[in-house]
Amino acid sequence: MKDKAFLMIPGPTPVPETVMTEIAKHPIGHRSSEFSSILKEVYANLKYVFQTKNDVFVYTSSGTGAMCAALENLVNEGDHVLCLSLGNFGNRWAKIAESIGADVEKIEVEAGQVIDPEVVRKRLAEDVNKDIKIVTLTHSETSTGAANDVKELCSIIREHGALSVVDGVTSVCAMPCKPDEWGIDVLVSGSQKGFMIPPGLAFLTANDRAWKVYEQCKHPSFYFDWAAHKKAVDGDTTPFTPAVNLIVGLNQALKMIKEEGIENMNARHKRHAMALRKALKAINLELLVKDDKNASCSITSIVPPEGLSVPDIRKIMKEDYDIVVANGQNKLKDKIFRIGTLGFVCDRDLIAALGALEATLDKLGHDFELGKGVRTLIEGLKEI
Ligand SMILES: *Cc1c(COP(=O)(O)O)cnc(C)c1O
């Protein structure tokens, strides 16, 4: 059947009808008073969602643009940057830092694992000359579904004195992420993940400590320059022509988030992710992230059963049930598949996806008790 495809991938994510109809309206002038009043609301509501008193900048770019906007405004050639990497997106910080000429050091873990805070504490304690200027980390690593203890890591980084620069692309909206309370110095996110709008916008917030480092940056980015964006936020405008329609859509999506409440939205994601994990185990599937406490609330990675292929599972899910789940990335391609429960996802969507997965596994001859996953899921959703 046409027009039934439903995305259960970690971005782009489903978009509410009311947001789509806002985006479908004719563009308005980006220097009009009408757009200015929309931006005023957007900037205020973004502070609510990011749980910060600091400004949140809106960039017309994908999430990676905001990652560039972070490091390109902080790093000078030769600066020592420590990248804590759980996978693909952790490595992206290292690649961006390298592209600016930083002296990059990486602490990496196996796919599905998280950073041990004690390892970071030890490494930073060794840095008696305070050479390490910036530590990058990923909150929810989308390529594996593992989530770092950002609060603990940032407090260790703060003790040392380096800046913490955090990728919250699949955590903001989905998991508690509190820059002011936890001492995150720079936090970035992207629109097509938890924000329930299509790809094309990215966000960045920076605190006073980060601004001091920005002042020392010899060649700040032109397009992503913080000072230009700060000035624009103060004037309820943007430095350049933004993706006007997406911002109109974002305004609507932020209203929906406020109405649900950010804590309730976080709780919904946790409830979904934890019930899903239980259900998957009940149908004899192996999870890449073993421990619930290290699991992202927006993305769950599954190792296919012996003898079943990821492309077959994804193909049947899509062709027979119109549900799109994601493959693994890079080294994990065809080794895992990933179910996104990020953004505009309700219990019905999850129950349908798990039912479709059970039907798919049944067609492929997997050994399990048909229906046990859906039953476990429904029970799990009641519990929390
Ligand atoms: C999606 C994503 C990004 C940004 O990717 P873009 O394709 O540039 O939007 C960055 N970090 C994480 C963890 C992500 O999931």
Ligand as a Chemical Component Dictionary entry (heavy atoms), coordinates in Angstrom:
data_LIG
# 
_chem_comp.id                   LIG 
_chem_comp.type                 NON-POLYMER 
_chem_comp.pdbx_formal_charge   0 
_chem_comp.three_letter_code    LIG 
# 
loop_
_chem_comp_atom.comp_id 
_chem_comp_atom.atom_id 
_chem_comp_atom.alt_atom_id 
_chem_comp_atom.type_symbol 
_chem_comp_atom.charge 
_chem_comp_atom.model_Cartn_x 
_chem_comp_atom.model_Cartn_y 
_chem_comp_atom.model_Cartn_z 
_chem_comp_atom.pdbx_ordinal 
LIG C1 C1 C 0 22.464 12.256 13.285 1  
LIG C2 C2 C 0 23.577 12.505 14.203 2  
LIG C3 C3 C 0 24.500 13.540 13.997 3  
LIG C4 C4 C 0 24.423 14.505 12.863 4  
LIG O1 O1 O 0 24.299 13.939 11.643 5  
LIG P1 P1 P 0 23.774 14.781 10.387 6  
LIG O2 O2 O 0 23.635 13.720 9.361  7  
LIG O3 O3 O 0 24.826 15.765 10.064 8  
LIG O4 O4 O 0 22.494 15.432 10.790 9  
LIG C5 C5 C 0 25.485 13.739 14.942 10 
LIG N1 N1 N 0 25.568 12.969 16.037 11 
LIG C6 C6 C 0 24.695 11.978 16.292 12 
LIG C7 C7 C 0 24.849 11.191 17.544 13 
LIG C8 C8 C 0 23.675 11.716 15.389 14 
LIG O5 O5 O 0 22.789 10.756 15.639 15 
# 
loop_
_chem_comp_bond.comp_id 
_chem_comp_bond.atom_id_1 
_chem_comp_bond.atom_id_2 
_chem_comp_bond.value_order 
_chem_comp_bond.pdbx_ordinal 
LIG C1 C2 SING 1  
LIG C2 C3 SING 2  
LIG C2 C8 DOUB 3  
LIG C3 C4 SING 4  
LIG C3 C5 DOUB 5  
LIG C4 O1 SING 6  
LIG O1 P1 SING 7  
LIG P1 O2 DOUB 8  
LIG P1 O3 SING 9  
LIG P1 O4 SING 10 
LIG C5 N1 SING 11 
LIG N1 C6 DOUB 12 
LIG C6 C7 SING 13 
LIG C6 C8 SING 14 
LIG C8 O5 SING 15 
# 
